[in-house]
Amino acid sequence: MALTGLQIQKLLPKTNCKECGSNTCLAFAMKLAAKKAELSECPYASDEAKKILGAASEPPVKGIALGPDKKLKLGEETVLYRHEKTFVNQTALAIDISDTDKPEAIEKTLKSVSDYLLERVGEELRVDMVSVTDKSGDPAKFAAVCKKAYDTTKRPLVIRSQNVQSLAAAAVAVKGSNSVIASANPKTAVELIRIAKENEHALAVTAPNLDDLSALAAVIKEGGFNNIILNFETFSLAEQFQANSIARRAALKDSFKPFGYPTLKFIDGGDDFDIAGDAINEITKYGGICVLPKFDAAMLVSLMTLRLNIYTDPQKPIQVEPKIYAIGEPDKNSPVFLTTNFSLTYFIVSGEIENSGTNAWLVVPECEGMSVLTAWAAGKFSGASIAKFIKGINLEEQVATRQIIIPGYVAQISGELEESLPGWKVVVGPQEAADIESFVKARLK
Ligand code: SF4
């Protein structure tokens, strides 16, 4: 039977030393109960705690941290379907280069990876990793390209070769990047585990079928190395879909530890349709790292947008900070608009105000990330709460205007807002953000 957080806390030292990254032993115990942490993160766990909690306290899909600052996280998933709870760590997207590519082509791709930035609903989305494939068979050349990729982008790498010497040279060259060595098979595993350990990289493991792969992962884990990533040997989209699904289901539903690791998929070719299909499969069906064969900005927009949607916690809407925003270059006499801090609402409303060509202030109170009508129905967007927020941010000192334009959908709060904000006039604006431009032209210009 699974232990509760309180039961687990009784087994911990209760010194609240914070070395596990949690503020208290109880907070850490709660994470263990939710399988979002591992007991090994507490250096002071007693033998009794280890014995009782043991493997049962590990997350069903192990968390792997990559990158020089270990900020790129993989795994730690606890549910099969997003609607059950949430997915935790999104599929990392990597762009592949080969060590036989022309230096100008390598330079160009690395620059594109470094520069790529997609801003969406307040999130900054970037390429997560670079994959370097050894086609030269020359360890020195391969290691030099890996080093260049890391030095240029400061992204963790997927270091891919069939040649142990090449992997060893590259692993040393990018030590400190916390990258992924790909991929160990039953014949090369012993040597590559040593190389991965010495240079602090994760190790991808592969085998011709799922049985052999699970056996290999189990042996490696029993040997004390747990920084593992699964690289299924598949030859079609259907096979990959099946392998990802079987492994995730086995890890989550059957607590089958050899499949309790993030995965790695190389998309090696095909037309854009094939590449997009494979990548979508990884994003929607449990992929850990998805290596794309080329840099394609347009495809990245689609994939990152999809990924953002899949990995956004449905219980926690994306929010913007509650405050007053300047749209354009407003002065003290510029109009004041009001909306909620649901990110999508904020960006649509601010975009439409900008499109209208007017400079304005946009007041965004705390509404727990709800849209206008939902916030109002939940009592988070009432006249009294908005007035309290406006007084709290000292809006009256920032603007001389005493007129606030509220969303048309909540016209009913205008009376209460006027009562709570003496001296202010409340103007009911349009219901739809798309009508802001015509509203501005008709009423404010
Ligand atoms: S490291 Fe261990 S003792 Fe320290 S706060 Fe975390 S759980 Fe408690």
Boltz pocket constraint, residues with backbone or C-beta under 6 A from the ligand:
constraints:
  - pocket:
      binder: B
      contacts: [[A, 12], [A, 13], [A, 14], [A, 15], [A, 16], [A, 17], [A, 18], [A, 19], [A, 20], [A, 21], [A, 22], [A, 23], [A, 24], [A, 25], [A, 28], [A, 41], [A, 42], [A, 43], [A, 44], [A, 45]]
      max_distance: 6.0
